Amino acid sequence: MDRSDMRAVVKEAVHETLTTMGFDVKEPLESQRDMAALREVRLLASDPEFQRDLAHLRQWRKTMENVKSKGVLGAAGLMVLGGAAAILYAFKVKLLGL
């Protein structure tokens, strides 16, 4: 096997390996940008301040979901109570003839 054949085999193997790993060998600059973005995300995710911010956002989201569910429950309760009051008022009017 001569040197050019060996280079072609190595080039194909590297190309196949990088493609398997998810790198676009036809667009190396795009892959470099992706790796830089991943590096930034890794650094950001390991920042304790950012982790506290995410924990605060999670707590805020859960609180808002809780408020929403309690609000729907409260509205349904008011409708049931209003309906019961209307029925009682109708009976009172019917029985007492007010």
C-alpha positions in Angstrom: 0.0 0.0 0.0 1.6 3.3 -1.0 1.5 6.5 0.9 -1.4 8.1 -1.1 -3.6 5.0 -0.6 -2.8 5.1 3.1 -3.7 8.8 3.3 -7.0 8.1 1.6 -7.9 5.3 4.0 -6.9 7.4 7.1 -8.9 10.4 5.7 -12.0 8.2 5.1 -11.7 6.7 8.6 -11.4 10.1 10.2 -14.3 11.4 8.1 -16.5 8.5 9.1 -15.5 8.8 12.8 -16.3 12.5 12.9 -19.5 12.0 11.1 -20.5 9.2 13.5 -19.8 11.6 16.4 -22.1 14.2 14.9 -19.6 16.6 13.3 -20.3 18.0 9.9 -16.9 17.6 8.2 -18.2 19.6 5.2 -18.8 22.6 7.4 -15.9 22.7 9.9 -16.6 26.3 11.0 -20.1 25.4 11.9 -18.8 22.5 14.0 -16.4 24.8 15.7 -19.2 27.2 16.5 -21.3 24.4 17.9 -18.4 23.3 20.2 -17.9 26.9 21.4 -21.6 27.1 22.2 -21.5 23.8 24.1 -18.4 25.1 26.0 -20.3 28.3 27.0 -23.4 26.2 28.1 -21.1 24.0 30.2 -19.5 27.0 31.9 -22.9 28.6 32.4 -24.5 25.4 33.8 -21.7 25.0 36.3 -22.0 28.6 37.6 -23.6 28.6 41.1 -25.3 31.9 40.5 -27.0 30.6 37.3 -28.0 27.5 39.2 -29.7 29.6 41.8 -31.4 31.6 39.1 -32.8 28.4 37.6 -34.0 27.2 41.0 -35.7 30.5 41.5 -37.4 30.3 38.1 -38.5 26.7 38.8 -40.0 27.9 42.1 -41.7 30.8 40.4 -43.2 28.5 37.7 -44.5 26.1 40.3 -46.0 28.9 42.3 -47.7 30.3 39.2 -49.0 26.8 38.3 -50.3 26.5 41.9 -52.0 29.9 41.7 -53.6 29.0 38.4 -55.0 25.7 39.7 -56.2 27.3 42.9 -57.8 30.1 40.8 -59.7 27.6 38.7 -60.8 25.7 41.8 -61.9 29.0 43.4 -63.9 30.0 40.3 -65.6 26.6 40.1 -66.4 26.9 43.9 -68.0 30.3 43.3 -70.1 29.0 40.4 -71.3 26.1 42.6 -72.0 28.4 45.5 -73.8 30.9 43.2 -75.9 28.1 41.8 -76.8 26.8 45.2 -77.7 30.3 46.3 -79.9 30.8 43.3 -81.7 27.4 44.0 -82.2 28.3 47.6 -83.5 31.8 46.6 -86.0 30.1 44.1 -87.2 27.8 46.9 -87.6 30.6 49.3 -89.6 32.7 46.7 -91.7 29.7 45.9 -92.4 28.6 49.5 -92.8 32.1 51.0 -94.2 33.8 48.0 -92.0 36.9 48.3 
